[in-house]
Amino acid sequence: MTFRGRTGRLTCSLLLCGAALLGTAQAGWPKARQALAAWDYDTALFQLRPLAAAGDAEALFEMGYITEQVYEDLAR
C-alpha cells in the first residue's frame, strides 16, 4: 500500500493518529479490571471515564453497571 500525494498523506496521518488513540485508550483497562474485581468503584470510574469518552462500548457498559449498583445500594 502506498500513500502518494496530499490525500495519501492525510490518510496515512489519520491512520497513525487513530492507532495512537486506540493504544492510549486501551491502556486503562488493566487497572479498571483490577478495580472492578476489588469493588473499588471510584478507581474503576476514574480508569473507565477516558475509555468511555473514546467510544469504548464495554467501558460505557461497565460505567452504567457501576451506576446501577451504587443507586441500588443507596436505595437500601
Phi, psi and omega per residue, in radians:
M1 nan 2.255 3.120
T2 -2.094 2.574 3.111
F3 -2.042 1.892 -3.124
R4 -2.058 2.590 3.067
G5 1.320 -3.081 -3.076
R6 -1.131 -0.770 -3.139
T7 -1.125 -0.704 3.130
G8 -1.136 -0.710 3.112
R9 -1.155 -0.682 3.110
L10 -1.130 -0.756 3.115
T11 -1.068 -0.791 3.141
C12 -1.095 -0.734 3.123
S13 -1.100 -0.751 3.129
L14 -1.129 -0.690 3.113
L15 -1.122 -0.746 3.135
L16 -1.165 -0.715 3.113
C17 -1.144 -0.716 3.118
G18 -1.092 -0.741 3.124
A19 -1.134 -0.685 3.125
A20 -1.149 -0.738 3.126
L21 -1.153 -0.691 3.132
L22 -1.111 -0.744 3.109
G23 -1.108 -0.702 3.120
T24 -1.161 -0.724 -3.115
A25 -1.146 -0.630 -3.117
Q26 -1.306 -0.246 -3.056
A27 -1.123 -0.482 -3.085
G28 -1.462 -0.163 -3.057
W29 -1.105 -0.750 -3.136
P30 -1.026 -0.771 3.128
K31 -1.205 -0.635 3.115
A32 -1.124 -0.748 3.133
R33 -1.141 -0.688 3.088
Q34 -1.087 -0.760 -3.134
A35 -1.143 -0.713 3.105
L36 -1.105 -0.709 3.132
A37 -1.121 -0.554 -3.139
A38 -1.604 0.073 -3.096
W39 1.030 0.534 3.095
D40 -1.601 1.462 -3.019
Y41 -1.181 -0.565 3.124
D42 -1.073 -0.862 3.135
T43 -1.161 -0.701 -3.141
A44 -1.057 -0.807 3.124
L45 -1.110 -0.683 3.114
F46 -1.056 -0.698 -3.134
Q47 -1.363 -0.586 -3.072
L48 -1.378 -0.502 -3.056
R49 -0.970 -0.855 3.122
P50 -1.161 -0.569 3.108
L51 -1.146 -0.766 3.118
A52 -1.139 -0.678 3.118
A53 -1.116 -0.498 3.107
A54 -1.435 -0.039 3.075
G55 1.682 0.272 3.133
D56 -1.292 1.955 -3.071
A57 -1.112 -0.648 3.141
E58 -1.152 -0.673 3.102
A59 -1.136 -0.710 3.089
L60 -1.076 -0.747 3.114
F61 -1.064 -0.832 -3.120
E62 -1.081 -0.686 3.107
M63 -1.113 -0.700 3.084
G64 -1.124 -0.708 3.111
Y65 -1.091 -0.792 3.127
I66 -1.063 -0.781 3.138
T67 -1.048 -0.757 3.112
E68 -1.078 -0.766 -3.130
Q69 -1.110 -0.721 -3.131
V70 -1.126 -0.783 3.138
Y71 -1.145 -0.635 3.086
E72 -1.120 -0.734 3.128
D73 -1.127 -0.651 3.141
L74 -1.239 -0.519 -3.108
A75 -1.308 -0.339 -3.116
R76 -1.357 nan nan
